[in-house]
Amino acid sequence: MSEIFLTPNKKRPSHKLTGAAKIFSQIRLREVKGLKDRTSYLCTLRE
């Protein structure tokens, strides 16, 4: 699931996701954008 919200909007992965996954990814993207404090945490997950 981590790949979904780490994938940039530019790649538009929506065609690979189900309706529920699309909603989930949109919520995740909003949370990531709103909570800049999590940037370092997300980078840690990538590694």
C-alpha positions as CSV (number, residue, x, y, z in Angstrom):
1,M,0.0,0.0,0.0
2,S,2.9,2.4,0.6
3,E,3.6,2.5,-3.1
4,I,0.2,4.1,-3.7
5,F,0.6,7.2,-1.6
6,L,4.3,7.5,-2.5
7,T,3.5,7.6,-6.2
8,P,3.4,11.2,-7.5
9,N,0.2,12.5,-9.0
10,K,2.0,13.0,-12.3
11,K,2.0,9.2,-13.0
12,R,-1.7,9.1,-12.5
13,P,-1.9,5.5,-11.2
14,S,-5.7,5.7,-10.9
15,H,-6.2,3.4,-13.9
16,K,-4.5,0.6,-11.9
17,L,-6.5,1.2,-8.8
18,T,-10.0,0.2,-7.8
19,G,-12.5,2.9,-6.7
20,A,-11.8,2.3,-3.0
21,A,-8.0,2.4,-3.6
22,K,-8.4,5.7,-5.6
23,I,-10.2,7.3,-2.7
24,F,-7.7,5.9,-0.2
25,S,-4.8,7.2,-2.3
26,Q,-6.4,10.7,-2.6
27,I,-6.8,10.9,1.1
28,R,-3.2,9.8,1.7
29,L,-1.9,12.3,-0.8
30,R,-3.9,15.1,1.0
31,E,-2.5,14.0,4.4
32,V,1.0,13.9,3.1
33,K,0.6,17.4,1.5
34,G,-1.0,18.8,4.7
35,L,1.5,17.2,7.1
36,K,4.9,18.3,6.0
37,D,6.2,17.0,9.3
38,R,5.8,13.5,7.9
39,T,8.2,14.2,5.0
40,S,11.2,12.7,6.8
41,Y,9.1,9.8,8.0
42,L,8.0,9.0,4.4
43,C,11.6,9.2,3.2
44,T,12.5,6.7,5.9
45,L,9.8,4.3,4.5
46,R,11.2,4.6,1.0
47,E,14.6,3.5,2.2
